[in-house]
Amino acid sequence: MLNKIMIYARKKKTAINEDAPAIFHFHQALRSFVRAGYAIRLKEWTWEIDTNSQNRSPLMQASLSDEEYQNPTLVFRKAFAEYSIKDFDYYIALAVYFSMGIYVNAAESKIFAPYIHLTKMLDAAHLILERRTRKNQ
């Protein structure tokens, strides 16, 4: 849904075709995720990485660099070194606002840098969950 919101935020005369309650729920979930990400950046975790190339999938790496793939907490540290929680809240609200209505002016282009950080944080969080699941089995 984040991708859809960003696409429609840039379109001037088109509104997203999702229910408003679903968008609001996603907005709230994303705000909670940002706060959880802020807490993750404070943690010092060491991951047992399987360096066997057979287990490494480009799909699992997604938008992460090799260094970020090895240590996903770097993604959160980089994101919050550049933006505060308040900044992320502002950009999320701006994207949702512009995606839900038809406006003469589209969203400002400054919302795309936080979008990239959010995408990378979602990929890193997925990777953390995958590794935790495999480690606990």
Rosetta constraint file for C-alpha pairs under 8 A:
AtomPair CA 1 CA 5 HARMONIC 6.17 0.50
AtomPair CA 1 CA 26 HARMONIC 7.74 0.50
AtomPair CA 2 CA 6 HARMONIC 6.26 0.50
AtomPair CA 3 CA 7 HARMONIC 6.19 0.50
AtomPair CA 4 CA 8 HARMONIC 6.24 0.50
AtomPair CA 4 CA 16 HARMONIC 7.58 0.50
AtomPair CA 5 CA 9 HARMONIC 5.97 0.50
AtomPair CA 5 CA 16 HARMONIC 7.06 0.50
AtomPair CA 5 CA 95 HARMONIC 6.46 0.50
AtomPair CA 5 CA 96 HARMONIC 6.26 0.50
AtomPair CA 5 CA 99 HARMONIC 5.53 0.50
AtomPair CA 6 CA 10 HARMONIC 6.58 0.50
AtomPair CA 6 CA 95 HARMONIC 6.13 0.50
AtomPair CA 6 CA 96 HARMONIC 8.00 0.50
AtomPair CA 6 CA 99 HARMONIC 7.07 0.50
AtomPair CA 6 CA 115 HARMONIC 7.86 0.50
AtomPair CA 7 CA 11 HARMONIC 6.75 0.50
AtomPair CA 7 CA 99 HARMONIC 7.68 0.50
AtomPair CA 8 CA 14 HARMONIC 6.74 0.50
AtomPair CA 8 CA 15 HARMONIC 6.24 0.50
AtomPair CA 8 CA 16 HARMONIC 5.78 0.50
AtomPair CA 8 CA 98 HARMONIC 7.26 0.50
AtomPair CA 8 CA 99 HARMONIC 4.60 0.50
AtomPair CA 8 CA 100 HARMONIC 7.72 0.50
AtomPair CA 9 CA 95 HARMONIC 5.43 0.50
AtomPair CA 9 CA 96 HARMONIC 7.08 0.50
AtomPair CA 9 CA 97 HARMONIC 7.64 0.50
AtomPair CA 9 CA 98 HARMONIC 4.61 0.50
AtomPair CA 9 CA 99 HARMONIC 4.03 0.50
AtomPair CA 9 CA 100 HARMONIC 7.74 0.50
AtomPair CA 9 CA 106 HARMONIC 6.41 0.50
AtomPair CA 9 CA 107 HARMONIC 5.67 0.50
AtomPair CA 10 CA 98 HARMONIC 7.56 0.50
AtomPair CA 10 CA 99 HARMONIC 7.55 0.50
AtomPair CA 10 CA 106 HARMONIC 5.10 0.50
AtomPair CA 10 CA 107 HARMONIC 5.55 0.50
AtomPair CA 10 CA 108 HARMONIC 7.96 0.50
AtomPair CA 11 CA 15 HARMONIC 7.83 0.50
AtomPair CA 11 CA 99 HARMONIC 7.79 0.50
AtomPair CA 11 CA 106 HARMONIC 6.04 0.50
AtomPair CA 12 CA 102 HARMONIC 6.28 0.50
AtomPair CA 12 CA 103 HARMONIC 5.48 0.50
AtomPair CA 12 CA 104 HARMONIC 5.71 0.50
AtomPair CA 12 CA 105 HARMONIC 5.92 0.50
AtomPair CA 12 CA 106 HARMONIC 4.96 0.50
AtomPair CA 13 CA 102 HARMONIC 4.87 0.50
AtomPair CA 13 CA 103 HARMONIC 5.98 0.50
AtomPair CA 13 CA 104 HARMONIC 6.85 0.50
AtomPair CA 14 CA 99 HARMONIC 7.93 0.50
AtomPair CA 14 CA 101 HARMONIC 7.10 0.50
AtomPair CA 14 CA 102 HARMONIC 5.41 0.50
AtomPair CA 15 CA 99 HARMONIC 5.63 0.50
AtomPair CA 15 CA 100 HARMONIC 5.05 0.50
AtomPair CA 15 CA 101 HARMONIC 4.92 0.50
AtomPair CA 15 CA 102 HARMONIC 5.55 0.50
AtomPair CA 16 CA 99 HARMONIC 5.62 0.50
AtomPair CA 16 CA 100 HARMONIC 5.50 0.50
AtomPair CA 16 CA 101 HARMONIC 7.56 0.50
AtomPair CA 18 CA 22 HARMONIC 6.88 0.50
AtomPair CA 18 CA 23 HARMONIC 6.85 0.50
AtomPair CA 19 CA 23 HARMONIC 6.47 0.50
AtomPair CA 20 CA 24 HARMONIC 6.11 0.50
AtomPair CA 20 CA 100 HARMONIC 7.78 0.50
AtomPair CA 21 CA 25 HARMONIC 6.02 0.50
AtomPair CA 22 CA 26 HARMONIC 6.15 0.50
AtomPair CA 23 CA 27 HARMONIC 6.05 0.50
AtomPair CA 23 CA 96 HARMONIC 7.47 0.50
AtomPair CA 24 CA 28 HARMONIC 6.23 0.50
AtomPair CA 25 CA 29 HARMONIC 6.14 0.50
AtomPair CA 26 CA 30 HARMONIC 6.00 0.50
AtomPair CA 27 CA 31 HARMONIC 6.25 0.50
AtomPair CA 27 CA 92 HARMONIC 7.07 0.50
AtomPair CA 27 CA 93 HARMONIC 7.43 0.50
AtomPair CA 27 CA 96 HARMONIC 7.33 0.50
AtomPair CA 28 CA 32 HARMONIC 6.29 0.50
AtomPair CA 29 CA 33 HARMONIC 6.12 0.50
AtomPair CA 30 CA 34 HARMONIC 6.22 0.50
AtomPair CA 30 CA 92 HARMONIC 7.96 0.50
AtomPair CA 31 CA 35 HARMONIC 6.54 0.50
AtomPair CA 31 CA 88 HARMONIC 7.92 0.50
AtomPair CA 31 CA 89 HARMONIC 6.38 0.50
AtomPair CA 31 CA 92 HARMONIC 7.80 0.50
AtomPair CA 32 CA 36 HARMONIC 6.25 0.50
AtomPair CA 33 CA 37 HARMONIC 6.01 0.50
AtomPair CA 34 CA 38 HARMONIC 6.23 0.50
AtomPair CA 34 CA 85 HARMONIC 6.78 0.50
AtomPair CA 34 CA 88 HARMONIC 7.37 0.50
AtomPair CA 35 CA 39 HARMONIC 6.50 0.50
AtomPair CA 35 CA 85 HARMONIC 6.90 0.50
AtomPair CA 36 CA 40 HARMONIC 6.22 0.50
AtomPair CA 37 CA 41 HARMONIC 6.26 0.50
AtomPair CA 37 CA 76 HARMONIC 6.05 0.50
AtomPair CA 37 CA 121 HARMONIC 7.36 0.50
AtomPair CA 38 CA 42 HARMONIC 6.94 0.50
AtomPair CA 38 CA 76 HARMONIC 6.83 0.50
AtomPair CA 38 CA 80 HARMONIC 6.96 0.50
AtomPair CA 38 CA 85 HARMONIC 7.57 0.50
AtomPair CA 39 CA 43 HARMONIC 6.94 0.50
AtomPair CA 40 CA 73 HARMONIC 6.77 0.50
AtomPair CA 40 CA 76 HARMONIC 6.93 0.50
AtomPair CA 41 CA 73 HARMONIC 5.84 0.50
AtomPair CA 41 CA 74 HARMONIC 7.42 0.50
AtomPair CA 41 CA 76 HARMONIC 5.09 0.50
AtomPair CA 41 CA 77 HARMONIC 5.09 0.50
AtomPair CA 41 CA 80 HARMONIC 7.88 0.50
AtomPair CA 42 CA 77 HARMONIC 7.94 0.50
AtomPair CA 43 CA 73 HARMONIC 7.93 0.50
AtomPair CA 45 CA 73 HARMONIC 7.77 0.50
AtomPair CA 46 CA 71 HARMONIC 7.78 0.50
AtomPair CA 47 CA 70 HARMONIC 7.87 0.50
AtomPair CA 47 CA 71 HARMONIC 7.17 0.50
AtomPair CA 47 CA 131 HARMONIC 7.96 0.50
AtomPair CA 49 CA 70 HARMONIC 6.88 0.50
AtomPair CA 50 CA 55 HARMONIC 7.26 0.50
AtomPair CA 51 CA 55 HARMONIC 7.84 0.50
AtomPair CA 51 CA 56 HARMONIC 7.68 0.50
AtomPair CA 52 CA 56 HARMONIC 6.98 0.50
AtomPair CA 56 CA 60 HARMONIC 7.33 0.50
AtomPair CA 56 CA 61 HARMONIC 7.96 0.50
AtomPair CA 57 CA 61 HARMONIC 6.56 0.50
AtomPair CA 58 CA 62 HARMONIC 6.28 0.50
AtomPair CA 60 CA 127 HARMONIC 7.01 0.50
AtomPair CA 61 CA 65 HARMONIC 7.49 0.50
AtomPair CA 61 CA 66 HARMONIC 7.81 0.50
AtomPair CA 61 CA 69 HARMONIC 6.02 0.50
AtomPair CA 61 CA 123 HARMONIC 7.68 0.50
AtomPair CA 61 CA 127 HARMONIC 7.94 0.50
AtomPair CA 62 CA 123 HARMONIC 6.60 0.50
AtomPair CA 63 CA 119 HARMONIC 7.60 0.50
AtomPair CA 63 CA 120 HARMONIC 5.93 0.50
AtomPair CA 63 CA 123 HARMONIC 6.94 0.50
AtomPair CA 64 CA 68 HARMONIC 5.53 0.50
AtomPair CA 64 CA 69 HARMONIC 5.73 0.50
AtomPair CA 64 CA 120 HARMONIC 6.32 0.50
AtomPair CA 64 CA 123 HARMONIC 7.26 0.50
AtomPair CA 64 CA 124 HARMONIC 7.40 0.50
AtomPair CA 65 CA 69 HARMONIC 6.01 0.50
AtomPair CA 66 CA 70 HARMONIC 6.31 0.50
AtomPair CA 67 CA 71 HARMONIC 6.31 0.50
AtomPair CA 68 CA 72 HARMONIC 4.93 0.50
AtomPair CA 68 CA 73 HARMONIC 7.43 0.50
AtomPair CA 68 CA 74 HARMONIC 5.84 0.50
AtomPair CA 68 CA 75 HARMONIC 6.20 0.50
AtomPair CA 68 CA 124 HARMONIC 7.84 0.50
AtomPair CA 69 CA 124 HARMONIC 7.53 0.50
AtomPair CA 69 CA 127 HARMONIC 7.96 0.50
AtomPair CA 72 CA 76 HARMONIC 7.56 0.50
AtomPair CA 72 CA 124 HARMONIC 5.09 0.50
AtomPair CA 72 CA 125 HARMONIC 7.52 0.50
AtomPair CA 72 CA 127 HARMONIC 7.28 0.50
AtomPair CA 72 CA 128 HARMONIC 6.89 0.50
AtomPair CA 73 CA 77 HARMONIC 6.44 0.50
AtomPair CA 73 CA 124 HARMONIC 7.36 0.50
AtomPair CA 74 CA 78 HARMONIC 6.04 0.50
AtomPair CA 75 CA 79 HARMONIC 6.16 0.50
AtomPair CA 75 CA 117 HARMONIC 7.70 0.50
AtomPair CA 75 CA 120 HARMONIC 6.66 0.50
AtomPair CA 75 CA 121 HARMONIC 6.07 0.50
AtomPair CA 75 CA 124 HARMONIC 6.82 0.50
AtomPair CA 76 CA 80 HARMONIC 6.15 0.50
AtomPair CA 76 CA 121 HARMONIC 6.27 0.50
AtomPair CA 77 CA 81 HARMONIC 5.97 0.50
AtomPair CA 78 CA 82 HARMONIC 6.47 0.50
AtomPair CA 79 CA 83 HARMONIC 6.06 0.50
AtomPair CA 79 CA 114 HARMONIC 7.94 0.50
AtomPair CA 79 CA 117 HARMONIC 5.74 0.50
AtomPair CA 80 CA 84 HARMONIC 5.64 0.50
AtomPair CA 80 CA 85 HARMONIC 7.54 0.50
AtomPair CA 83 CA 87 HARMONIC 5.72 0.50
AtomPair CA 83 CA 88 HARMONIC 6.69 0.50
AtomPair CA 83 CA 114 HARMONIC 7.68 0.50
AtomPair CA 84 CA 88 HARMONIC 6.42 0.50
AtomPair CA 85 CA 89 HARMONIC 6.17 0.50
AtomPair CA 86 CA 90 HARMONIC 6.20 0.50
AtomPair CA 87 CA 91 HARMONIC 6.27 0.50
AtomPair CA 88 CA 92 HARMONIC 6.02 0.50
AtomPair CA 88 CA 114 HARMONIC 6.64 0.50
AtomPair CA 89 CA 93 HARMONIC 6.08 0.50
AtomPair CA 90 CA 94 HARMONIC 6.07 0.50
AtomPair CA 91 CA 95 HARMONIC 6.11 0.50
AtomPair CA 91 CA 111 HARMONIC 5.67 0.50
AtomPair CA 91 CA 114 HARMONIC 7.00 0.50
AtomPair CA 92 CA 96 HARMONIC 6.21 0.50
AtomPair CA 93 CA 97 HARMONIC 5.96 0.50
AtomPair CA 94 CA 98 HARMONIC 6.20 0.50
AtomPair CA 94 CA 107 HARMONIC 7.29 0.50
AtomPair CA 94 CA 111 HARMONIC 7.81 0.50
AtomPair CA 95 CA 99 HARMONIC 6.03 0.50
AtomPair CA 95 CA 107 HARMONIC 6.94 0.50
AtomPair CA 95 CA 111 HARMONIC 7.18 0.50
AtomPair CA 96 CA 100 HARMONIC 6.25 0.50
AtomPair CA 97 CA 101 HARMONIC 6.95 0.50
AtomPair CA 98 CA 102 HARMONIC 7.55 0.50
AtomPair CA 98 CA 103 HARMONIC 7.35 0.50
AtomPair CA 98 CA 106 HARMONIC 6.83 0.50
AtomPair CA 98 CA 107 HARMONIC 6.03 0.50
AtomPair CA 107 CA 111 HARMONIC 7.48 0.50
AtomPair CA 110 CA 114 HARMONIC 7.89 0.50
AtomPair CA 111 CA 115 HARMONIC 6.36 0.50
AtomPair CA 112 CA 116 HARMONIC 6.23 0.50
AtomPair CA 113 CA 117 HARMONIC 6.50 0.50
AtomPair CA 114 CA 118 HARMONIC 6.08 0.50
AtomPair CA 115 CA 119 HARMONIC 6.13 0.50
AtomPair CA 116 CA 120 HARMONIC 6.20 0.50
AtomPair CA 117 CA 121 HARMONIC 6.04 0.50
AtomPair CA 118 CA 122 HARMONIC 6.14 0.50
AtomPair CA 119 CA 123 HARMONIC 6.30 0.50
AtomPair CA 120 CA 124 HARMONIC 6.05 0.50
AtomPair CA 121 CA 125 HARMONIC 5.97 0.50
AtomPair CA 122 CA 126 HARMONIC 6.19 0.50
AtomPair CA 123 CA 127 HARMONIC 6.25 0.50
AtomPair CA 124 CA 128 HARMONIC 6.14 0.50
AtomPair CA 125 CA 129 HARMONIC 6.21 0.50
AtomPair CA 126 CA 130 HARMONIC 6.14 0.50
AtomPair CA 127 CA 131 HARMONIC 6.14 0.50
AtomPair CA 128 CA 132 HARMONIC 6.05 0.50
AtomPair CA 129 CA 133 HARMONIC 6.04 0.50
AtomPair CA 130 CA 134 HARMONIC 6.24 0.50
AtomPair CA 131 CA 135 HARMONIC 5.94 0.50
AtomPair CA 132 CA 136 HARMONIC 6.11 0.50
AtomPair CA 133 CA 137 HARMONIC 6.40 0.50
